[in-house]
Amino acid sequence: MRWIVGFGRFCWEFVIGDDWLVAALVVLGLDGTYLLAHATAAPAWWLLPAFVLVALPVSIIRLIRRTPRG
């Protein structure tokens, strides 16, 4: 049972530990891609890279603002 708890903690720290907002944007991108692919006949592959292109600068800006200057 301890290895299950340890694996759960590892997954939480790996996925959400650094920046919860980026993890949320990736989940939204995956959900949006799934919904777009199943709702229309249009290709939906482009939606997830668009979310990543938004998530990366957001993450970098948040990191820069958190880092003390000196």
C-alpha positions as a LaTeX table, in Angstrom:
\begin{tabular}{lrrr}
\hline
Residue & $x$ (\AA) & $y$ (\AA) & $z$ (\AA) \\
\hline
Met1 & 0.00 & 0.00 & 0.00 \\
Arg2 & 2.93 & 2.35 & 0.66 \\
Trp3 & 4.08 & 2.15 & $-2.95$ \\
Ile4 & 0.62 & 3.23 & $-4.15$ \\
Val5 & 0.73 & 6.29 & $-1.90$ \\
Gly6 & 4.30 & 7.00 & $-3.01$ \\
Phe7 & 3.37 & 6.69 & $-6.66$ \\
Gly8 & 0.39 & 9.00 & $-6.14$ \\
Arg9 & 2.61 & 11.60 & $-4.49$ \\
Phe10 & 5.14 & 11.30 & $-7.30$ \\
Cys11 & 2.43 & 11.81 & $-9.93$ \\
Trp12 & 1.00 & 14.81 & $-8.07$ \\
Glu13 & 4.43 & 16.41 & $-7.71$ \\
Phe14 & 5.41 & 15.64 & $-11.30$ \\
Val15 & 2.22 & 16.90 & $-12.94$ \\
Ile16 & 0.98 & 19.66 & $-10.65$ \\
Gly17 & 3.97 & 20.40 & $-8.42$ \\
Asp18 & 5.76 & 22.94 & $-10.60$ \\
Asp19 & 2.87 & 25.01 & $-11.90$ \\
Trp20 & $-0.76$ & 24.04 & $-11.39$ \\
Leu21 & $-1.90$ & 26.55 & $-14.01$ \\
Val22 & 0.09 & 24.86 & $-16.77$ \\
Ala23 & $-1.31$ & 21.47 & $-15.72$ \\
Ala24 & $-4.83$ & 22.91 & $-15.87$ \\
Leu25 & $-4.19$ & 24.42 & $-19.33$ \\
Val26 & $-2.91$ & 21.08 & $-20.64$ \\
Val27 & $-6.01$ & 19.31 & $-19.30$ \\
Leu28 & $-8.23$ & 21.96 & $-20.89$ \\
Gly29 & $-6.34$ & 21.55 & $-24.16$ \\
Leu30 & $-6.78$ & 17.79 & $-24.12$ \\
Asp31 & $-10.48$ & 18.13 & $-23.30$ \\
Gly32 & $-10.98$ & 20.75 & $-25.97$ \\
Thr33 & $-9.19$ & 18.66 & $-28.57$ \\
Tyr34 & $-11.31$ & 15.62 & $-27.70$ \\
Leu35 & $-14.54$ & 17.61 & $-27.84$ \\
Leu36 & $-13.64$ & 19.32 & $-31.11$ \\
Ala37 & $-12.61$ & 16.03 & $-32.71$ \\
His38 & $-15.86$ & 14.34 & $-31.75$ \\
Ala39 & $-18.20$ & 17.29 & $-32.38$ \\
Thr40 & $-17.05$ & 18.19 & $-35.89$ \\
Ala41 & $-15.43$ & 16.61 & $-38.89$ \\
Ala42 & $-12.72$ & 19.29 & $-38.85$ \\
Pro43 & $-9.20$ & 18.28 & $-37.83$ \\
Ala44 & $-8.55$ & 19.01 & $-34.17$ \\
Trp45 & $-4.81$ & 18.27 & $-33.91$ \\
Trp46 & $-3.92$ & 21.97 & $-33.93$ \\
Leu47 & $-5.78$ & 22.82 & $-30.72$ \\
Leu48 & $-3.38$ & 21.19 & $-28.24$ \\
Pro49 & $-0.26$ & 22.88 & $-29.69$ \\
Ala50 & $-2.16$ & 26.19 & $-29.48$ \\
Phe51 & $-2.77$ & 25.59 & $-25.77$ \\
Val52 & 0.92 & 24.75 & $-25.31$ \\
Leu53 & 1.92 & 27.98 & $-27.10$ \\
Val54 & $-0.22$ & 29.86 & $-24.57$ \\
Ala55 & 0.85 & 27.83 & $-21.53$ \\
Leu56 & 4.60 & 28.23 & $-22.06$ \\
Pro57 & 4.75 & 32.05 & $-21.96$ \\
Val58 & 2.25 & 32.10 & $-19.08$ \\
Ser59 & 4.50 & 29.76 & $-17.11$ \\
Ile60 & 7.64 & 31.76 & $-17.88$ \\
Ile61 & 6.00 & 35.07 & $-16.92$ \\
Arg62 & 4.72 & 33.58 & $-13.65$ \\
Leu63 & 8.21 & 32.24 & $-12.88$ \\
Ile64 & 9.87 & 35.58 & $-13.59$ \\
Arg65 & 7.40 & 37.38 & $-11.32$ \\
Arg66 & 8.00 & 34.84 & $-8.49$ \\
Thr67 & 11.78 & 35.01 & $-8.68$ \\
Pro68 & 13.33 & 37.63 & $-6.38$ \\
Arg69 & 15.52 & 40.13 & $-8.15$ \\
Gly70 & 18.82 & 41.07 & $-6.76$ \\
\hline
\end{tabular}
